[in-house]
Amino acid sequence: MKGCAELVFESEHATEIFQALAPEVDDELHRSNVILSLEDGSIRLRIWGEDTVSLRAALNTWIRLVNIAFEMVSL
């Protein structure tokens, strides 16, 4: 079963966070795909997985990366 998740993160530092995360999109994921976009002061993250396991793994990875990026801009 395929799955999809879309997350939107709003921040006054959206551009900086997007620039920090953008290189990670190029990393090859085995069973999932990611689209990262910058839209009106927010970051939109779309993740597709071939199954629930791959979707969960990709979500865990990307939520962790986004969290780290938010922490870094708040220093």
N, CA, C and O atoms as a GROMACS GRO file, in nm:
protein
  300
    1MET      N    1   0.084  -0.117   0.000
    1MET     CA    2   0.000   0.000   0.000
    1MET      C    3   0.089   0.125   0.000
    1MET      O    4   0.178   0.136   0.084
    2LYS      N    5   0.066   0.216  -0.092
    2LYS     CA    6   0.142   0.339  -0.100
    2LYS      C    7   0.083   0.441  -0.003
    2LYS      O    8  -0.036   0.438   0.028
    3GLY      N    9   0.170   0.532   0.043
    3GLY     CA   10   0.125   0.635   0.134
    3GLY      C   11   0.189   0.768   0.100
    3GLY      O   12   0.293   0.775   0.035
    4CYS      N   13   0.124   0.875   0.145
    4CYS     CA   14   0.172   1.010   0.119
    4CYS      C   15   0.145   1.096   0.241
    4CYS      O   16   0.043   1.080   0.309
    5ALA      N   17   0.236   1.188   0.268
    5ALA     CA   18   0.217   1.284   0.376
    5ALA      C   19   0.263   1.421   0.326
    5ALA      O   20   0.360   1.432   0.251
    6GLU      N   21   0.192   1.523   0.369
    6GLU     CA   22   0.229   1.659   0.333
    6GLU      C   23   0.233   1.740   0.462
    6GLU      O   24   0.136   1.745   0.538
    7LEU      N   25   0.347   1.804   0.486
    7LEU     CA   26   0.368   1.883   0.606
    7LEU      C   27   0.402   2.026   0.567
    7LEU      O   28   0.475   2.048   0.471
    8VAL      N   29   0.349   2.122   0.643
    8VAL     CA   30   0.379   2.262   0.619
    8VAL      C   31   0.436   2.320   0.747
    8VAL      O   32   0.376   2.308   0.854
    9PHE      N   33   0.553   2.385   0.736
    9PHE     CA   34   0.620   2.446   0.849
    9PHE      C   35   0.631   2.595   0.823
    9PHE      O   36   0.690   2.636   0.724
   10GLU      N   37   0.574   2.676   0.912
   10GLU     CA   38   0.582   2.821   0.898
   10GLU      C   39   0.693   2.875   0.986
   10GLU      O   40   0.712   2.831   1.100
   11SER      N   41   0.767   2.973   0.932
   11SER     CA   42   0.874   3.034   1.008
   11SER      C   43   0.914   3.166   0.943
   11SER      O   44   0.904   3.182   0.822
   12GLU      N   45   0.959   3.259   1.026
   12GLU     CA   46   1.013   3.383   0.971
   12GLU      C   47   1.149   3.358   0.906
   12GLU      O   48   1.200   3.443   0.833
   13HIS      N   49   1.206   3.241   0.932
   13HIS     CA   50   1.335   3.202   0.872
   13HIS      C   51   1.316   3.092   0.766
   13HIS      O   52   1.407   3.012   0.743
   14ALA      N   53   1.202   3.090   0.703
   14ALA     CA   54   1.170   2.983   0.608
   14ALA      C   55   1.273   2.973   0.496
   14ALA      O   56   1.310   2.862   0.455
   15THR      N   57   1.320   3.085   0.446
   15THR     CA   58   1.416   3.082   0.335
   15THR      C   59   1.547   3.016   0.378
   15THR      O   60   1.602   2.934   0.305
   16GLU      N   61   1.596   3.053   0.496
   16GLU     CA   62   1.721   2.994   0.545
   16GLU      C   63   1.706   2.845   0.572
   16GLU      O   64   1.795   2.766   0.540
   17ILE      N   65   1.594   2.807   0.629
   17ILE     CA   66   1.570   2.666   0.658
   17ILE      C   67   1.558   2.587   0.527
   17ILE      O   68   1.614   2.478   0.515
   18PHE      N   69   1.487   2.643   0.430
   18PHE     CA   70   1.474   2.578   0.300
   18PHE      C   71   1.611   2.557   0.237
   18PHE      O   72   1.640   2.449   0.186
   19GLN      N   73   1.695   2.659   0.240
   19GLN     CA   74   1.828   2.649   0.180
   19GLN      C   75   1.913   2.543   0.250
   19GLN      O   76   1.994   2.476   0.186
   20ALA      N   77   1.895   2.529   0.380
   20ALA     CA   78   1.970   2.428   0.454
   20ALA      C   79   1.922   2.286   0.421
   20ALA      O   80   2.002   2.193   0.417
   21LEU      N   81   1.792   2.271   0.398
   21LEU     CA   82   1.736   2.139   0.372
   21LEU      C   83   1.743   2.096   0.226
   21LEU      O   84   1.743   1.976   0.197
   22ALA      N   85   1.748   2.190   0.135
   22ALA     CA   86   1.741   2.160  -0.009
   22ALA      C   87   1.843   2.056  -0.055
   22ALA      O   88   1.807   1.968  -0.134
   23PRO      N   89   1.969   2.060  -0.010
   23PRO     CA   90   2.065   1.959  -0.056
   23PRO      C   91   2.026   1.816  -0.017
   23PRO      O   92   2.064   1.720  -0.084
   24GLU      N   93   1.951   1.801   0.092
   24GLU     CA   94   1.911   1.669   0.138
   24GLU      C   95   1.812   1.601   0.043
   24GLU      O   96   1.801   1.478   0.042
   25VAL      N   97   1.741   1.679  -0.035
   25VAL     CA   98   1.642   1.623  -0.129
   25VAL      C   99   1.712   1.538  -0.234
   25VAL      O  100   1.654   1.442  -0.286
   26ASP      N  101   1.837   1.574  -0.267
   26ASP     CA  102   1.911   1.501  -0.370
   26ASP      C  103   1.959   1.364  -0.325
   26ASP      O  104   1.996   1.281  -0.408
   27ASP      N  105   1.957   1.339  -0.194
   27ASP     CA  106   1.998   1.207  -0.145
   27ASP      C  107   1.900   1.102  -0.195
   27ASP      O  108   1.778   1.120  -0.187
   28GLU      N  109   1.954   0.994  -0.245
   28GLU     CA  110   1.869   0.888  -0.299
   28GLU      C  111   1.805   0.807  -0.186
   28GLU      O  112   1.874   0.750  -0.102
   29LEU      N  113   1.675   0.803  -0.187
   29LEU     CA  114   1.601   0.723  -0.091
   29LEU      C  115   1.554   0.597  -0.161
   29LEU      O  116   1.516   0.602  -0.278
   30HIS      N  117   1.556   0.486  -0.091
   30HIS     CA  118   1.529   0.359  -0.156
   30HIS      C  119   1.383   0.342  -0.197
   30HIS      O  120   1.355   0.304  -0.311
   31ARG      N  121   1.291   0.368  -0.107
   31ARG     CA  122   1.151   0.340  -0.138
   31ARG      C  123   1.060   0.457  -0.111
   31ARG      O  124   0.941   0.439  -0.085
   32SER      N  125   1.116   0.579  -0.118
   32SER     CA  126   1.033   0.697  -0.096
   32SER      C  127   1.082   0.814  -0.181
   32SER      O  128   1.196   0.814  -0.228
   33ASN      N  129   0.996   0.911  -0.200
   33ASN     CA  130   1.028   1.031  -0.276
   33ASN      C  131   0.990   1.152  -0.193
   33ASN      O  132   0.896   1.148  -0.115
   34VAL      N  133   1.066   1.261  -0.212
   34VAL     CA  134   1.044   1.382  -0.134
   34VAL      C  135   1.044   1.502  -0.227
   34VAL      O  136   1.127   1.512  -0.318
   35ILE      N  137   0.949   1.593  -0.204
   35ILE     CA  138   0.949   1.723  -0.271
   35ILE      C  139   0.946   1.829  -0.161
   35ILE      O  140   0.862   1.826  -0.072
   36LEU      N  141   1.040   1.922  -0.169
   36LEU     CA  142   1.051   2.030  -0.072
   36LEU      C  143   1.031   2.160  -0.148
   36LEU      O  144   1.095   2.183  -0.250
   37SER      N  145   0.943   2.246  -0.098
   37SER     CA  146   0.919   2.374  -0.166
   37SER      C  147   0.904   2.486  -0.065
   37SER      O  148   0.865   2.464   0.050
   38LEU      N  149   0.934   2.606  -0.110
   38LEU     CA  150   0.923   2.727  -0.030
   38LEU      C  151   0.805   2.806  -0.083
   38LEU      O  152   0.800   2.839  -0.201
   39GLU      N  153   0.709   2.836   0.005
   39GLU     CA  154   0.586   2.902  -0.038
   39GLU      C  155   0.542   3.005   0.065
   39GLU      O  156   0.499   2.968   0.174
   40ASP      N  157   0.553   3.134   0.032
   40ASP     CA  158   0.501   3.242   0.116
   40ASP      C  159   0.537   3.230   0.263
   40ASP      O  160   0.448   3.231   0.348
   41GLY      N  161   0.663   3.220   0.295
   41GLY     CA  162   0.707   3.215   0.432
   41GLY      C  163   0.686   3.082   0.501
   41GLY      O  164   0.692   3.073   0.624
   42SER      N  165   0.662   2.979   0.424
   42SER     CA  166   0.649   2.846   0.483
   42SER      C  167   0.721   2.744   0.394
   42SER      O  168   0.748   2.769   0.277
   43ILE      N  169   0.750   2.632   0.454
   43ILE     CA  170   0.816   2.522   0.383
   43ILE      C  171   0.716   2.408   0.372
   43ILE      O  172   0.658   2.365   0.471
   44ARG      N  173   0.696   2.362   0.251
   44ARG     CA  174   0.604   2.251   0.226
   44ARG      C  175   0.686   2.127   0.193
   44ARG      O  176   0.772   2.130   0.105
   45LEU      N  177   0.659   2.020   0.264
   45LEU     CA  178   0.730   1.895   0.248
   45LEU      C  179   0.631   1.786   0.211
   45LEU      O  180   0.538   1.758   0.287
   46ARG      N  181   0.651   1.726   0.094
   46ARG     CA  182   0.565   1.616   0.048
   46ARG      C  183   0.650   1.490   0.041
   46ARG      O  184   0.756   1.487  -0.022
   47ILE      N  185   0.601   1.385   0.106
   47ILE     CA  186   0.674   1.259   0.112
   47ILE      C  187   0.582   1.146   0.066
   47ILE      O  188   0.470   1.132   0.115
   48TRP      N  189   0.631   1.066  -0.029
   48TRP     CA  190   0.559   0.948  -0.075
   48TRP      C  191   0.641   0.825  -0.040
   48TRP      O  192   0.764   0.825  -0.054
   49GLY      N  193   0.574   0.721   0.004
   49GLY     CA  194   0.642   0.596   0.033
   49GLY      C  195   0.572   0.482  -0.039
   49GLY      O  196   0.450   0.483  -0.057
   50GLU      N  197   0.650   0.383  -0.079
   50GLU     CA  198   0.593   0.266  -0.147
   50GLU      C  199   0.509   0.182  -0.052
   50GLU      O  200   0.421   0.108  -0.095
   51ASP      N  201   0.536   0.195   0.078
   51ASP     CA  202   0.460   0.123   0.179
   51ASP      C  203   0.467   0.202   0.310
   51ASP      O  204   0.538   0.302   0.318
   52THR      N  205   0.394   0.159   0.410
   52THR     CA  206   0.389   0.234   0.535
   52THR      C  207   0.524   0.237   0.606
   52THR      O  208   0.556   0.334   0.673
   53VAL      N  209   0.601   0.132   0.592
   53VAL     CA  210   0.733   0.128   0.657
   53VAL      C  211   0.825   0.233   0.596
   53VAL      O  212   0.892   0.306   0.670
   54SER      N  213   0.830   0.241   0.464
   54SER     CA  214   0.918   0.340   0.400
   54SER      C  215   0.867   0.482   0.424
   54SER      O  216   0.948   0.573   0.439
   55LEU      N  217   0.737   0.501   0.428
   55LEU     CA  218   0.682   0.633   0.456
   55LEU      C  219   0.718   0.676   0.599
   55LEU      O  220   0.761   0.789   0.620
   56ARG      N  221   0.703   0.587   0.694
   56ARG     CA  222   0.737   0.618   0.833
   56ARG      C  223   0.885   0.651   0.847
   56ARG      O  224   0.921   0.746   0.917
   57ALA      N  225   0.971   0.574   0.782
   57ALA     CA  226   1.115   0.598   0.790
   57ALA      C  227   1.150   0.735   0.730
   57ALA      O  228   1.229   0.810   0.787
   58ALA      N  229   1.093   0.766   0.616
   58ALA     CA  230   1.119   0.896   0.553
   58ALA      C  231   1.066   1.010   0.639
   58ALA      O  232   1.132   1.113   0.653
   59LEU      N  233   0.948   0.993   0.696
   59LEU     CA  234   0.893   1.096   0.784
   59LEU      C  235   0.983   1.119   0.905
   59LEU      O  236   1.011   1.233   0.942
   60ASN      N  237   1.028   1.012   0.967
   60ASN     CA  238   1.118   1.025   1.082
   60ASN      C  239   1.245   1.102   1.045
   60ASN      O  240   1.288   1.191   1.118
   61THR      N  241   1.302   1.069   0.932
   61THR     CA  242   1.424   1.135   0.886
   61THR      C  243   1.400   1.283   0.863
   61THR      O  244   1.475   1.367   0.912
   62TRP      N  245   1.295   1.315   0.787
   62TRP     CA  246   1.271   1.454   0.750
   62TRP      C  247   1.223   1.539   0.866
   62TRP      O  248   1.259   1.656   0.875
   63ILE      N  249   1.144   1.484   0.955
   63ILE     CA  250   1.101   1.561   1.072
   63ILE      C  251   1.222   1.592   1.159
   63ILE      O  252   1.232   1.702   1.213
   64ARG      N  253   1.312   1.498   1.172
   64ARG     CA  254   1.436   1.521   1.247
   64ARG      C  255   1.519   1.632   1.181
   64ARG      O  256   1.569   1.720   1.250
   65LEU      N  257   1.535   1.627   1.049
   65LEU     CA  258   1.613   1.728   0.977
   65LEU      C  259   1.550   1.867   0.992
   65LEU      O  260   1.621   1.965   1.015
   66VAL      N  261   1.420   1.874   0.978
   66VAL     CA  262   1.350   2.003   0.992
   66VAL      C  263   1.366   2.056   1.134
   66VAL      O  264   1.391   2.175   1.153
   67ASN      N  265   1.352   1.970   1.231
   67ASN     CA  266   1.367   2.011   1.370
   67ASN      C  267   1.507   2.068   1.396
   67ASN      O  268   1.521   2.171   1.462
   68ILE      N  269   1.610   2.002   1.345
   68ILE     CA  270   1.747   2.050   1.362
   68ILE      C  271   1.764   2.186   1.295
   68ILE      O  272   1.826   2.276   1.352
   69ALA      N  273   1.710   2.203   1.175
   69ALA     CA  274   1.720   2.330   1.103
   69ALA      C  275   1.651   2.442   1.181
   69ALA      O  276   1.704   2.553   1.190
   70PHE      N  277   1.534   2.414   1.238
   70PHE     CA  278   1.464   2.515   1.318
   70PHE      C  279   1.547   2.551   1.442
   70PHE      O  280   1.555   2.668   1.479
   71GLU      N  281   1.607   2.453   1.504
   71GLU     CA  282   1.691   2.478   1.622
   71GLU      C  283   1.812   2.564   1.586
   71GLU      O  284   1.850   2.652   1.664
   72MET      N  285   1.872   2.541   1.471
   72MET     CA  286   1.991   2.614   1.432
   72MET      C  287   1.960   2.762   1.403
   72MET      O  288   2.041   2.849   1.437
   73VAL      N  289   1.847   2.792   1.342
   73VAL     CA  290   1.817   2.932   1.313
   73VAL      C  291   1.773   3.008   1.438
   73VAL      O  292   1.770   3.131   1.437
   74SER      N  293   1.738   2.936   1.544
   74SER     CA  294   1.696   3.004   1.666
   74SER      C  295   1.813   3.030   1.761
   74SER      O  296   1.793   3.088   1.868
   75LEU      N  297   1.934   2.988   1.725
   75LEU     CA  298   2.051   3.014   1.811
   75LEU      C  299   2.092   3.160   1.807
   75LEU      O  300   2.188   3.199   1.873
   0.00000   0.00000   0.00000
